Amino acid sequence: MTDTYDGPILDNHLHLDPEHGRGIDAVEDFARAGGTHMLVVNKPSWMIAEIPEDEAIFESVFETTIEAVQQASDVLDGRAWPILGVHPALISKLTGRGYTPEQAREIMQAGLDIAAEYVADGPALGLKSGRPHYEVGDPVWDASNAVMQHAFELGAETGCAVQLHTEGGEDFTQVGAWAEERGLPATQVVKHYSEGRLDGPTKSVLADKDELEIAAEIAEPFFLETDFIDDPDRPGAVLGPKTVPRRTEWLLENGHEDAVRTAHVETPASVYGIDTEATL
């Protein structure tokens, strides 16, 4: 990439939809820009199949993501890994269909149980959970926190990290404490779509220059991500697949080589137990 860095470049959170979206074309864009590794999070079930009311729908969505990851790994100089779980907005989809928050919680926790099996059996690297990033009533909020805490329990049992989709903000010390109470180190909780500052979990910073500058100067563990959603109906939503390689180049040009190694080598190793250099 530059005279000083020719190592791995990881996008910590993006989506691939081979059937409805760009799929492998997006991976090729990422690779041509210099990207080498990616963590592919399953899209919300209702964007690929339908609102899950039984285990088969969760399994179908997870299998679709695993297949996309296998295809991506064939293209990349490094490789891709799947992150599987349940989008927290599912609780609103289910309660909108007449389920109580408690019934929705049970369905979502069952989906996480299935995702954890994929982690335990090998194909998946980690879990995805969280809570709504929008205003909800107390019963839905409480049920959502229970789902998230269940994900922490599963992460502790399987020895894997948990990526979170949550509301914005910087203080997530309570969330980190919940994870610790259930046996999962707070450092193995990853807040996706994070800003440059975060207390509690490990931050996965959306590849915005201002926030990356903050993250680089703080010198704490962090990831870069695009949250590329691969939705043809929203082609400009969030960031494109070339963004993380380009922002990595920008960080290097601005003297942040240590931060680049932190994001692409050291934090992946400490949080997920993956070696992005050995897999190049």
N, C-alpha and C positions, 0 to 999 in steps of 0.2 A: 504493500500500500504506500509506504514512504521509505526513505532511506533508513529511518529509525525503527519502523514497525512493519513486520510482514507476518503478523500472527493472525489468530482467529478473530472473526467478527460475528457476534451472536445477537440475533433479535430474540428477546426473551418472551415476547407475547405477540402472536399474530394468528390469523385464521386463514384456512384454505378451504375452498369449496369447489372441488373439481367438476361437480355437476352443474352448478348454477353460476359460479364465478370464474375468475381467471385461472385458478388452480395452478398447474405447473408453470404456466407462463409467468406468473408472479414470482415463483421461485427462481426462474431463469433471470428475471430482472434483478432480483436480489443478488444472485451469484455473479452476474456480469458487473454489478457495481462494486463487488469485492466481498460480499457477504459469504460466510462459510458455514454457519450453524444457525439453527432456528428451533424455537420451542413452539409447537403448533397446538393451539388450544381449540378444542371442539367448539364449533359455533353453537349458539343456543338451539336446542332441539327443534323449536318451531320454525327456524330458518332453513333447516335441512329436511326435516320430516314433518312432524306435527307435535302438538303439545303432548308430552308423555303422560299417559295414565296407566301404563304398565311397563314392565322391565324391558320388553322387547324393543320399545322405541329408544330407550337409552342405549341398549346394546347396538342398535342399528347406527345411531349417531356416532358412537365410539368407534365402531368398525370402519365407518367412512373416514374418520379422522386418522386412524392408524394406517389405512391404505394410502391416504394422501401423504402421510409422513414417509412411508416407504418409497413412494415415487419421488418425493423431494430429496431424500437421501441419495438417490441415484444421480441427481443433478448436481448436488453440492460437492465442493471440495472436502467439506467436513461431513456433517450429517444433521438430521433433524430428529427430534424426540416429541412424542405426544404428551400433552397435559390434558387430562380428562376430568370432567366433573359436571356440575349443575350450575347454570347461570342463576344468580339470585333473583332476577326478574321473573323467573318461572312461578314464584309464589303468587304474583299478581295475575298471571295467566290462569293459574289453577283456581284461585279464589274468584276470579271473574267467571269461571264455569260453575261456580256453586260449591266448591269445596270449602270447608272451614280452614282457617290457618293451621290448625293442628293436623288435619288430613293432608294439607299441602306439604307440611313439614315432613310427614311420614313418607310421602312419595319422593320428595327431594332427597331425604336421607337414604332411601332405598336406591336411588340413582347413584349416590356417592358410594354406597356399598359395592355396587357393580363396578364403578370406576376403580375402586381400591383393589378389586380382584385383578384388573388389568395391570395395576402397579405391582402387585404381589407376584403375578405370573410372568412379568417381564416386559411386555410391550410398552407400557406407559412409564413415564419418568416421575410424574407428580399428579396432584389433584388440584381442582379448581372449585372454589366456593365463594362465599361472600355474603353481602346483604345489600338491599336496594340502595341505589344512589339517589333516590328521589323520596319525596315525603310519603310516608305510609302511617297507618294507625298503629297503636301500641300492640295489638294482637299479632299483626303481621311482622312488626319489628322484632317482637320477642321470639316468634317462631323462626324468623330468619337468623337471629343470633344462635338459636338452638341448632339450626342446620350447620352453620359455620363451625360451631363448637364440635359438632359430630365429625366434621371434616378434619379438625385438629386431632381428634381421637384416632381417626383412621390413619392420619399421617404419622402419628406416633407409633401405631401398631405396625405399619408397613415400612417405617423408616424413610418416608419421603416428604418433600416440601409441599406446601399448599399455597397456590396462588389465589389472591383475593381480588374480587371486583366489589368495590364499596363506594361510599360517598367520598367526596374530596376532603382535604384537610391535612394537617401535619401531626396531630397527636393521636396515635393509635396504641398508646401504651396499655390501655385496658385490653385491647385485642391481643397484644403480645402476651399479657399476663394470662388470659384465658388459654392460650396455646400452651404456655409453660405449665399451667395447672393440669393439663391433660397429657403432659409428657412430651410435647413437641417444642423444641427450642424456638424462641421468638425469631431467631435468625433464619429459621426454615419456613417462616411465613413471609410471603412476598406480596407486597401491595402493588398490583399492576396499576398503570396510569397514574403513577406517583409524580409529585413535584420534586424539586431538588432537595427539600428538607423533609425529614420524616422521623418521628420518634416511635419506636416499637418494632415493627417488622422491618425486613429488608426492602429497600425501595427499588421499584422498576420504573425508571424515569422515562416518560414519553419524550421522544427525541426532539425536544424543543431547545433551541440554543440557549435561551436565558436560563431554563431550569437545569440544563446540563452543565452550564458554567458554575451554577451553585453547587451541584452535586460533586463536580470535579474539585472545587476548592475546599469543600468540607472534608474530603478525603475519608469517607466512610464507604463500606461496601455498597455497590449499586449495580443495576443492570440498565441497558438501553432497550427500548421497545418502540414499535410503531402502532400496535393494536390495529394493523391492517385487517379490515373486516371482510374483504373479498365478496362484496355484495354489488352485483351489476346495477341494482337500483340506486345505489349510493356510491358511485365511483370515486368521489373525492372525500369520502368520510374518513376521518382520522388521518393517518399518514400512509404514504405509499411504500412499497417493499424496498425501494432503493434508499430510503431515508436513513436507516441506521448505518450503512456503510458510508454514506455521505457525511453524516454527523461525526462519525469516527474520524474521518479525514479532517474535518474541521477542528476537532479536539486536538489532533496531532499537530495541525498547523499552528494552533494556539498554545503549544507547549505542554499539553496534558497527557503525555505518554503514560505516566503512572496511572492516571485515571482510566485510560484505555485498557491497560492490562488488568486493572481492577474489575472493569465491567465485563471483559470478554474472556478472562482467564481465571482470576483469583476468586471472584464471587461465584461463578458457575461451579467451581470446584468445592467451595466451602458450603454452598447452599444445596446443590443437587448431587454433589459427588461425581461430577463429570469432568473429564480431562479434554478440554477443547483443543489443546495443542497436540496431544497424542492422536486425536481423531482427525487431524488434518491430512 
